[in-house]
Amino acid sequence: MVRIAKPQDAEAINVLRRQVNDLHVNGRPNHFKAGFHQELQDHVYMYLAGGIGYAAVDEEDGQICGMVLVDFIDRPESPYRYAERFAHVAEICVDESHRRQGIGKALLNFVKADAKAKGLSRVELDVWAFNDALAFYEAEGFSVFRRYLEYRLDDEPEAPSRTKGDQNTQTE
């Protein structure tokens, strides 16, 4: 069951967020700082307060098995683009022991339905090239609309991608 998270869910959400953080640190150690420090842990309270978006959780038998943090983006019109309002999936995680059970799909369906109910134009997310979740996102109807590329000028090579296809994904 997916529901809007409550302040008392913060600790369980952060257990999942640590998994996300560790994935990023392991995948791109020259970019992400190791350790799930207090400032990162406290970041969840902005979502729980509803100021920038929201946090939602999937709860199964009283245990939080998955979470999603969603930002609401409101971009004004500019000389380059039209105004737009959309939802951005900032973080999503299903606990390692509960993956491949439909929880990620349920979380994304919740976000899609909420965005549609709010009259937003789309749901956006980004994924690092080292993250194996690209196939899952594509199966859920997400498609690449923009790609970020880089040319490294330092001696730190990017961590290798897991698959050749992942090299074409966008980054945060």
Secondary structure, DSSP 8 states (H G I E B T S, - for coil): -EEE--GGGHHHHHHHHHHHHHHHHHH-TTTS-SS--HHHHHTHHHHHTTSSEEEEEEEETTEEEEEEEEEEEEE---SSS--EEEEEEEEEEE-GGGTTSSHHHHHHHHHHHHHHHTT-S-EEE---TT-TTHHHHHHTT------------SS------SSGGGGGS---
